Amino acid sequence: MQQEDDLRGLAKVMDFMRAISILFVVIHIYWYCYQTFVNYGINIGVVDKILLNFQRTAGLFNNLLITKIFAVIFLALSCLGTRGVKNEKITWTKIITCLAIGFVLFFMNWWLLYLPLPLIANTAFYILTMAVGYLCLLVAGVWISRLLKNNLMDDVFNLENESFMQETRLMENEYSVNLPTKFWYKKKQYNGWINVVNPFRATIVLGTPGSGKSYAVVNNYIKQQIEKGFAMYIYDYKFPDLSEIAYNHLSNNADCYAVKPKFYVINFDDPRKSHRCNPINPAFMTDISDAYESAYTIMLNLNRSWITKQGDFFVESPIILLAAIIWFLKIYKNGQYCTFPHAIEFLNKKYADTFTILTSYPELENYLSPFMDAWEGGAQDQLQGQIASAKIPLSRMISPALYWVMTGDDFTLDINNPQEPKVLVVGNNPDRQNIYSAALGLYNSRIVKLINKKGQLKSSVIIDELPTIYFRGLDNLIATARSNKVAVCLGFQDYSQLTRDYGDKESKVIQNTVGNIFSGQVVGETAKTLSERFGKVLQKRQSLTINRQDKSTSISTQMDSLIPASKISNLTQGMFVGSVSDNFEERIEQKIFHAEIVVDNEKVKRETSRYQKIPEIINFRDGDGNDLLKEEIQTNYDRIKSEVKQIVIDEMERIKNDPELRHLVKE
């Protein structure tokens, strides 16, 4: 009832305003057409006196436009509270046309008073045009009022409700990554910042191909962390895209480090542009569990389906066998032959010799008991199956170039050693992904072990296209490395990729322990998961009911998704949604963002045009300029094979000559 009374009161006020407007029109006509009215005996003395007083005191009729302007002002005020049935056919085109006609007829008709016609004709034309013009202005005003108040289709995508104020402060510290942004709020564009003030809580960068995740986010991570003196490990799936950025930016910012870091490359495609590094260097293996970790990483990278079958007999057996071989090479002659290529070659020897040699070492006897039980029990089919499970996948890695890279010792994998900081990039090749990923995964697992320690230099692990490689221990690195100043940045396309290649449990752990997240366009379940992560906000809802006589409008509020899944599924290139984490001393009230990450394209082009290619690291030419690459690579390959052959001969001879071990030899 109170609302109805208020509406009736408002209607009376609007009617009064319109009456005043009409009164100004009548007064105007009476004053400026006074002679015509006098000629026809229409002369009201009281009105004449009142109007003359107004003219003397206020100058109301000094100009023809004054009374017209007052009439239009009161007309406009009366239209603000117009009620009536909404007409969906009302358009701005019709409103502007009606306004233009009304303006011309109402304001531009003064010359009709001076036509060379009888006075009554001039007056009639003037009153007619003024009346029609006034009616047109009245109609246009009513239409505008109804359109502005009731048009629910102005924001069909609910952009206004789902826009929100974001962080506009630049918050920098010695570890932060800061990305400039642009965003819209209440129909106004703002400049803002995404402040990753704690990169050690790990970062995920999501986005379908072409969404801009590498260009806008990953590249900036590399550049800014080099500028802040981070040791770095970069997995470059499309070598040398990220590697060239790191190489050139490090060259230009080497003075940002207390100790100048060295730049290292692992590249199996071109040994000329690759350093050599032994990922199972015996100096960094202190226990047989280290050998098991290495074997585990290799075998699961070669057989991705095993990730979801961990613990199965035919999954664990080849891993244990390879671990035993690696540990044997570690303890044999102080690890002189402890390299991954030597392990592959040793595995491919006759299994009778292999098991005889391995079981002659007490520390390996228990490890090999499943194989020995099958061997001694005459279960040859089972034994052959166990061995084949290891041999078949590893045989894909027999490559002279891979053997070359993995048998040298140009550097060690402790990249965040304060005395010898390093920036290490490892390059993959999409065409040889299945082969290279296993070897690179071994580098990954060793690096995780070595960098996650106290008292080391701040470091960064950047993995682009994460699902193309199995990163053993990644979930544990994210969960525990924060206190050791290790920042992890993972780039991939979709959560479903991670679940497919890492298994559901490990995938969930990675998703739920990451503190900073960037997402370009993603679809399906990933978009829904992110929308739920960003939460809900109170939003207005308007409903309109129209019937033949009246209309009713209701406005309600309800909690709804701040960033709906449908919006995440349709993000433009360069637009990102996400959230960041903060620190005790650096609070960020609005952690969620939905903005365009601003990249200075011209600056990037200028930088890229000045980039130097990664130089040749090893020169395989002799004094006469002949290329000896193939000869050197093949010589190394043949040497490894001959060394393993000699190991087998020497060990079998030792066992035969030892009375306590002679029984192990099967005739």
Buried (B, 14 or more C-beta within 10 A) or exposed (E): EEEEEEEEEEEEEBEEBBEBBBBBBEBBBBBBBBEBBEEEEEEEEEEBEEBEEBEEEEEBBEEBEBBBEBBBBBBBBBBBBBBEEBBEEBEEEBBEEBBEBBBEBBBEBEEBBEEEEEEEEBBBBBBEBBBBBBBBBBBBBBBBBBBEBBBEEEEEEBEBBBBBEBBEEEBBEEBBBBBBBBBBBEEEEBEBBBBBBBBBBBBBBBBBEEBBBBBBBBBBBBBBBBEBBBBBBBBBBBBBBBBBBBBBBBEEBBEBBEEEBBBBBBBBBBBBBBBBBBBBBBEBBEEBEBBBBBBBBBBBBBBBEBBBBBEEEEBBBBBBBBBBBBBBBBBBEEBEBBBBBBBBBBBBBEBEBBBBBBBBBEEBEEBBEBBBEBBEEEEEEBBEBBBEBBBEBBEEBBBBBBBBBBBBEBBBBBBBBEEBBBBBBBBBBEEBBBBBBBBBBBBBBBBBBBBBEEEBBBBBBBBBBBBBBBBBBBBEBBEEBBEBBBBBBBBBBBBBBBBBBBBEEBBBBBBEBBBBBBBBBBBEEBBBBBBEBBEEBEBEEEEEEBEEEEBEEEEEEEEBBBBBBEBBBEBEBBBBBBBBBBBEEEEBEEBBBBBBBBBEEEEEEEBEEEEEEBEEBBEBEEEEEEEEBEEBBBEBBEEBBEBBEEBBEEBBEEBEEEEEBEEBEEE
